[in-house]
Amino acid sequence: MTDSLLLTIIIVAVVVVVGIVATAFVAKGRKPKTPYTTERDADDVPSATVAGGETDTFEGSAATTDATEAPVSVVEPEIPSAPALDVPEPVQGRLARLRARLTKSNNMFSKGLLVLLSQDSIDEDVWDEIEETLLLADLGTEPTLELVDALRERVKVEGSRDPQRVKAMLREELLKLVDPSLDRSYLPEPHPDRPSIIMVVGVNGVGKTTTIGKMARVLVAEDKDVLLGAADTFRAAAAEQLATWGDRVGVPTVRSDIDGADPASVAFEAVSAGIEQEVDIVMIDTAGRLQNKVGLMDELGKIKRVVEKKATVDEVLLVLDATTGQNGLAQAKVFSEVVNVSGIVLTKLDGTAKGGIVVAIQRQLGVPVKLVGLGEGPDDLAPFDPEAFVDALLEG
């Protein structure tokens, strides 16, 4: 009887120990819950990735799929013991390169107009050709008509056919359309108690992540403490690409440990880390959603709302591919309605783009072009200078 009792006690003890070990193992494998579920508005529940790449918003509480429950971490830059961080080229050098590249790509615009305007007799057929040339340069219908009317009046009043005088007239009228009075500063005013927040949006393939990396280079060179937020969680390797840019200039990146995590969670944690680390600027990358996917566009609005539970978004930069021409206007309009775009970054303005798109986009949105991308190199991003831009259009 004593042996049976002892055997029973041993069996029970073994079962208890196995149960405890199994419970601890299962608990260890669970992922942490998505951050700040109690801080969301009622309509700010996470989105889950479903078949086909679309998103689905759950009703009620913050229920998510496993992908959206991924932990968020701060990836410090991998700086070697003897750091050799990148230093950007001076602004003037980048502006000179912009001018050189635009000069090569706008012969039709500059030479065509000057030849037409310098003729001894400018009749209606010539004015039609001038109008067609401007439209082909993606200037847009309304700006084109304004420019043609202004040139008509000046040519009639002055009666000059001197090529240099005609070029001066054209320069003055183009500069009015580009509007030098617009505020093109892309660096928000510093705040005493929090970082400045810059959110970068745009469709797939326009170069948002690359633009953020290039901007980080410039800001670090201006002695700004910068932190990057990799909220583009739907594109494979987007976070890696952003972190690589951060490594090159010594900037940390906040990212999710799993692809497909809730973008708003990553953005929220990036701002939280920026406040905790007392950085100057937090730049948030977002997914390259197609502008005609309403549910995906709503995600952008959600990111902005969630971020603003911690700090105001100071700048929303919309990145557009300059080579898309008038198609970029539709993209710009939709994004502006969703997140109140405050500035434009035009990429690929380097040989095939038609410069008139600058005027068309500014007129459509009522916001300025602030930066222009000139190519694939790390320093191929420059502040937009209206006078340098117009001069480049008219050289060639």
C-alpha positions as CSV (number, residue, x, y, z in Angstrom):
1,M,0.0,0.0,0.0
2,T,2.8,2.4,0.8
3,D,4.5,1.7,-2.5
4,S,1.3,2.3,-4.4
5,L,0.8,5.6,-2.6
6,L,4.4,6.7,-3.3
7,L,4.0,5.8,-7.0
8,T,0.8,7.8,-7.2
9,I,2.4,10.8,-5.6
10,I,5.4,10.6,-8.1
11,I,3.0,10.4,-11.1
12,V,1.0,13.4,-9.9
13,A,4.1,15.4,-9.4
14,V,5.4,14.6,-12.9
15,V,2.1,15.6,-14.5
16,V,2.1,18.9,-12.6
17,V,5.7,19.7,-13.6
18,V,5.0,18.9,-17.3
19,G,1.9,21.1,-17.2
20,I,3.8,24.0,-15.7
21,V,6.6,23.7,-18.4
22,A,4.1,23.4,-21.2
23,T,2.2,26.5,-20.0
24,A,5.4,28.5,-19.8
25,F,6.4,27.5,-23.3
26,V,3.1,28.5,-24.8
27,A,3.1,31.8,-23.0
28,K,6.6,32.6,-24.2
29,G,5.5,32.0,-27.8
30,R,2.7,34.5,-27.8
31,K,3.2,37.8,-29.4
32,P,2.6,41.0,-27.5
33,K,-0.7,42.8,-28.1
34,T,-0.8,45.7,-30.6
35,P,0.2,48.9,-28.7
36,Y,-2.2,51.6,-27.5
37,T,-5.5,49.7,-28.2
38,T,-7.1,51.8,-25.5
39,E,-6.0,55.1,-27.1
40,R,-7.7,54.6,-30.5
41,D,-10.9,56.3,-31.6
42,A,-13.8,54.1,-32.2
43,D,-13.1,54.1,-36.0
44,D,-9.3,53.6,-35.5
45,V,-9.3,49.8,-35.1
46,P,-6.4,48.0,-36.8
47,S,-6.6,46.7,-40.3
48,A,-5.8,43.1,-41.1
49,T,-4.2,41.9,-44.3
50,V,-6.5,39.4,-46.1
51,A,-6.3,37.4,-49.3
52,G,-5.4,39.4,-52.4
53,G,-3.5,42.1,-50.5
54,E,-6.6,44.1,-49.5
55,T,-7.3,45.2,-45.9
56,D,-10.3,44.6,-43.8
57,T,-11.3,46.6,-40.7
58,F,-12.9,44.7,-37.9
59,E,-15.9,46.1,-36.0
60,G,-15.8,46.6,-32.3
61,S,-12.6,46.1,-30.3
62,A,-9.0,46.1,-31.5
63,A,-9.1,42.5,-32.9
64,T,-6.3,41.8,-35.3
65,T,-4.6,39.0,-37.2
66,D,-1.2,37.7,-36.1
67,A,0.5,39.9,-38.7
68,T,-0.8,43.1,-37.1
69,E,0.3,42.1,-33.6
70,A,4.0,42.2,-34.5
71,P,6.2,43.9,-31.9
72,V,7.8,47.2,-32.8
73,S,11.5,47.8,-32.2
74,V,14.0,50.6,-32.6
75,V,16.9,49.6,-34.9
76,E,19.9,51.6,-34.0
77,P,22.2,52.5,-36.9
78,E,25.1,50.1,-37.5
79,I,27.9,52.5,-37.1
80,P,31.5,51.0,-37.2
81,S,34.0,51.8,-34.5
82,A,35.6,54.5,-36.7
83,P,32.4,55.9,-38.3
84,A,32.6,57.1,-41.9
85,L,29.1,58.5,-42.3
86,D,27.9,60.0,-45.5
87,V,28.1,63.8,-45.9
88,P,25.8,65.4,-48.5
89,E,27.0,67.6,-51.2
90,P,26.4,71.3,-50.7
91,V,23.0,72.7,-51.8
92,Q,24.5,74.9,-54.5
93,G,26.1,71.9,-56.1
94,R,22.8,70.0,-56.3
95,L,21.0,73.1,-57.7
96,A,23.7,73.4,-60.4
97,R,23.1,69.7,-61.3
98,L,19.3,70.3,-61.5
99,R,19.9,73.2,-63.9
100,A,22.2,71.1,-66.1
101,R,19.8,68.2,-66.3
102,L,16.7,70.3,-67.0
103,T,18.6,72.2,-69.7
104,K,19.2,69.0,-71.6
105,S,15.6,67.9,-71.4
106,N,13.8,71.1,-72.3
107,N,15.1,72.1,-75.8
108,M,11.6,71.8,-77.3
109,F,10.2,74.0,-74.6
110,S,12.8,76.8,-74.6
111,K,13.9,76.9,-78.2
112,G,10.5,76.2,-79.6
113,L,8.9,79.1,-77.8
114,L,11.7,81.5,-78.4
115,V,11.6,80.8,-82.2
116,L,7.9,81.3,-82.3
117,L,7.9,84.5,-80.3
118,S,10.8,86.0,-82.2
119,Q,9.1,85.9,-85.6
120,D,8.6,89.1,-87.5
121,S,4.8,88.4,-87.7
122,I,3.0,86.5,-85.0
123,D,-0.5,85.6,-86.3
124,E,-3.1,83.3,-84.8
125,D,-1.5,80.2,-86.2
126,V,1.7,81.1,-84.3
127,W,-0.2,81.7,-81.1
128,D,-1.8,78.3,-81.5
129,E,1.6,76.7,-81.9
130,I,2.8,78.5,-78.7
131,E,-0.2,77.2,-76.9
132,E,0.3,73.7,-78.1
133,T,4.0,73.8,-77.1
134,L,3.0,74.8,-73.5
135,L,0.4,72.1,-73.3
136,L,2.9,69.5,-74.4
137,A,5.2,70.7,-71.6
138,D,2.4,69.6,-69.1
139,L,1.8,73.2,-68.0
140,G,-1.9,72.6,-67.8
141,T,-4.8,74.3,-69.7
142,E,-5.5,77.2,-67.3
143,P,-1.9,78.2,-66.8
144,T,-1.2,77.9,-70.5
145,L,-4.1,80.2,-71.4
146,E,-2.9,82.7,-68.8
147,L,0.6,82.7,-70.1
148,V,-0.5,83.0,-73.7
149,D,-2.8,86.0,-72.9
150,A,0.0,87.7,-70.9
151,L,2.5,87.2,-73.8
152,R,0.0,88.4,-76.4
153,E,-0.5,91.6,-74.4
154,R,3.2,92.3,-73.9
155,V,4.2,91.5,-77.5
156,K,1.4,93.8,-78.7
157,V,2.4,96.7,-76.3
158,E,6.2,96.4,-76.6
159,G,6.3,95.3,-80.3
160,S,9.8,93.8,-79.7
161,R,11.1,90.8,-81.7
162,D,14.6,90.9,-80.2
163,P,15.3,87.3,-79.0
164,Q,16.8,88.4,-75.7
165,R,13.9,90.7,-74.9
166,V,11.4,88.0,-75.9
167,K,13.3,85.6,-73.6
168,A,13.2,88.1,-70.7
169,M,9.4,88.5,-71.2
170,L,8.9,84.8,-71.2
171,R,11.0,84.4,-68.1
172,E,9.1,87.0,-66.2
173,E,5.7,85.5,-67.0
174,L,6.8,81.9,-66.3
175,L,8.2,83.0,-62.9
176,K,4.8,84.5,-62.1
177,L,3.2,81.1,-62.8
178,V,5.8,79.2,-60.7
179,D,5.1,81.8,-57.9
180,P,8.3,82.6,-55.9
181,S,6.2,83.9,-53.1
182,L,5.1,80.4,-51.9
183,D,6.7,79.2,-48.7
184,R,8.9,76.3,-49.8
185,S,10.6,75.5,-46.5
186,Y,10.3,71.8,-45.7
187,L,11.8,71.9,-42.2
188,P,9.1,72.6,-39.6
189,E,9.7,75.1,-36.8
190,P,11.3,73.3,-33.7
191,H,9.1,72.5,-30.7
192,P,10.3,72.8,-27.1
193,D,8.5,69.7,-25.9
194,R,8.3,67.3,-28.8
195,P,9.9,66.5,-32.2
196,S,8.7,67.9,-35.5
197,I,6.8,65.3,-37.4
198,I,7.1,64.8,-41.2
199,M,4.8,62.3,-42.9
200,V,5.7,61.2,-46.4
201,V,3.0,59.8,-48.7
202,G,2.6,58.7,-52.4
203,V,1.8,55.9,-54.7
204,N,4.0,52.8,-55.5
205,G,7.2,53.4,-57.3
206,V,7.6,57.2,-56.9
207,G,10.5,57.0,-54.5
208,K,9.1,57.8,-51.1
209,T,11.6,55.7,-49.1
210,T,14.5,56.9,-51.1
211,T,13.4,60.5,-50.7
212,I,13.2,60.1,-46.9
213,G,16.7,58.6,-46.9
214,K,18.1,61.6,-48.9
215,M,16.2,64.1,-46.7
216,A,17.7,62.4,-43.6
217,R,21.2,63.0,-45.1
218,V,20.5,66.7,-45.5
219,L,19.0,67.1,-42.1
220,V,21.8,65.3,-40.3
221,A,24.3,67.6,-42.2
222,E,22.3,70.5,-40.6
223,D,23.0,69.1,-37.1
224,K,19.4,67.8,-36.7
225,D,18.7,64.7,-34.6
226,V,16.5,62.5,-36.8
227,L,14.5,59.3,-36.2
228,L,12.9,57.3,-39.0
229,G,9.6,55.4,-38.8
230,A,9.1,52.5,-41.2
231,A,5.3,52.5,-41.4
232,D,5.4,51.0,-45.0
233,T,4.7,47.5,-43.6
234,F,3.1,46.1,-46.7
235,R,6.0,46.3,-49.2
236,A,8.6,43.6,-48.8
237,A,12.0,44.9,-47.6
238,A,10.8,48.5,-47.3
239,A,11.8,48.7,-43.6
240,E,15.2,47.2,-44.5
241,Q,15.7,49.8,-47.2
242,L,14.8,52.6,-44.8
243,A,17.1,51.3,-42.1
244,T,19.9,51.0,-44.6
245,W,19.6,54.7,-45.4
246,G,19.5,55.4,-41.7
247,D,22.7,53.4,-41.2
248,R,24.5,55.5,-43.8
249,V,24.0,58.7,-41.8
250,G,23.8,57.4,-38.3
251,V,20.0,57.7,-37.8
252,P,17.9,55.1,-35.9
253,T,14.8,53.5,-37.5
254,V,11.7,52.3,-35.7
255,R,10.2,49.3,-37.4
256,S,8.1,46.2,-36.9
257,D,9.7,42.8,-36.5
258,I,7.2,41.2,-38.9
259,D,6.0,42.4,-42.4
260,G,2.4,43.3,-42.5
261,A,2.1,44.8,-39.1
262,D,-0.3,47.6,-38.4
263,P,1.2,50.7,-40.0
264,A,-0.4,53.1,-37.4
265,S,1.2,51.1,-34.6
266,V,4.7,51.6,-36.1
267,A,4.1,55.3,-36.7
268,F,2.8,55.7,-33.1
269,E,5.8,54.0,-31.7
270,A,8.2,56.0,-33.8
271,V,6.7,59.2,-32.5
272,S,6.8,57.9,-28.9
273,A,10.5,56.9,-29.4
274,G,11.2,60.3,-30.8
275,I,9.7,62.1,-27.8
276,E,11.5,59.8,-25.4
277,Q,14.9,60.3,-27.1
278,E,14.3,64.0,-27.5
279,V,15.1,64.1,-31.3
280,D,14.4,67.1,-33.5
281,I,12.6,65.4,-36.3
282,V,10.6,62.2,-36.8
283,M,10.1,61.2,-40.5
284,I,7.4,58.6,-41.2
285,D,7.5,56.4,-44.3
286,T,4.1,55.1,-45.5
287,A,3.0,52.4,-47.9
288,G,2.8,53.1,-51.6
289,R,-0.9,52.6,-51.8
290,L,-2.8,53.1,-55.1
291,Q,-4.9,56.2,-54.9
292,N,-8.0,54.4,-56.2
293,K,-8.1,51.9,-53.3
294,V,-10.4,53.6,-50.9
295,G,-9.8,51.3,-48.0
296,L,-6.0,51.7,-48.4
297,M,-6.3,55.5,-48.6
298,D,-8.4,55.4,-45.4
299,E,-5.3,53.7,-43.7
300,L,-3.3,56.9,-44.4
301,G,-5.9,59.0,-42.6
302,K,-5.8,56.5,-39.7
303,I,-2.0,56.8,-39.4
304,K,-2.3,60.5,-39.2
305,R,-5.0,60.4,-36.6
306,V,-3.2,57.9,-34.4
307,V,0.1,59.8,-34.6
308,E,-1.7,63.0,-33.6
309,K,-2.6,61.3,-30.3
310,K,1.1,61.9,-29.4
311,A,2.1,65.0,-31.5
312,T,0.8,67.1,-34.3
313,V,1.9,66.2,-37.8
314,D,3.8,69.4,-38.9
315,E,4.4,68.5,-42.6
316,V,2.8,66.1,-45.0
317,L,5.0,65.7,-48.1
318,L,3.5,64.1,-51.2
319,V,6.1,62.4,-53.5
320,L,5.1,62.4,-57.2
321,D,6.9,61.1,-60.2
322,A,7.5,64.1,-62.5
323,T,7.4,61.8,-65.6
324,T,3.8,60.8,-65.0
325,G,2.8,64.4,-66.1
326,Q,-0.9,65.1,-65.9
327,N,-1.6,61.7,-64.4
328,G,0.1,62.9,-61.2
329,L,-2.6,65.5,-60.8
330,A,-5.2,62.9,-60.0
331,Q,-3.0,61.3,-57.5
332,A,-2.2,64.6,-55.9
333,K,-5.8,65.6,-55.5
334,V,-6.8,62.3,-53.8
335,F,-3.9,62.4,-51.3
336,S,-4.5,66.0,-50.5
337,E,-8.1,65.3,-49.6
338,V,-7.1,62.4,-47.3
339,V,-4.1,63.9,-45.3
340,N,-3.9,67.6,-46.1
341,V,-0.7,67.7,-48.1
342,S,1.5,70.7,-47.3
343,G,4.2,70.2,-49.9
344,I,5.3,68.3,-53.0
345,V,8.4,66.4,-53.7
346,L,8.9,65.9,-57.5
347,T,11.2,62.9,-58.3
348,K,12.7,62.0,-61.6
349,L,12.9,65.6,-62.8
350,D,16.0,64.7,-64.8
351,G,15.7,64.3,-68.5
352,T,12.3,62.9,-69.5
353,A,10.1,65.0,-67.2
354,K,8.2,68.0,-68.7
355,G,8.9,71.0,-66.4
356,G,5.4,72.5,-66.8
357,I,4.1,69.9,-64.3
358,V,5.5,72.0,-61.5
359,V,3.0,74.8,-62.3
360,A,0.1,72.5,-63.0
361,I,0.5,70.6,-59.6
362,Q,0.9,73.8,-57.6
363,R,-2.2,75.3,-59.3
364,Q,-4.2,72.1,-58.7
365,L,-3.4,71.7,-55.0
366,G,-2.6,75.2,-53.9
367,V,0.6,73.9,-52.2
368,P,4.2,74.5,-53.3
369,V,6.7,72.1,-54.8
370,K,9.4,72.1,-52.0
371,L,12.0,69.5,-53.2
372,V,13.0,68.0,-56.5
373,G,14.6,64.6,-57.1
374,L,17.2,64.6,-59.9
375,G,18.3,61.0,-60.1
376,E,19.3,57.9,-58.2
377,G,22.4,59.2,-56.4
378,P,22.3,60.0,-52.7
379,D,22.7,63.7,-53.3
380,D,20.2,63.9,-56.1
381,L,17.6,65.8,-54.1
382,A,17.5,69.6,-54.0
383,P,15.3,72.3,-52.6
384,F,13.1,73.7,-55.3
385,D,14.3,77.2,-56.4
386,P,11.8,78.9,-58.7
387,E,14.3,81.2,-60.4
388,A,16.9,78.4,-61.1
389,F,14.0,76.2,-62.4
390,V,12.7,78.8,-64.8
391,D,16.2,79.6,-66.0
392,A,16.9,75.9,-66.6
393,L,13.7,75.7,-68.7
394,L,14.7,78.5,-70.9
395,E,18.3,77.3,-71.5
396,G,19.0,74.8,-74.1
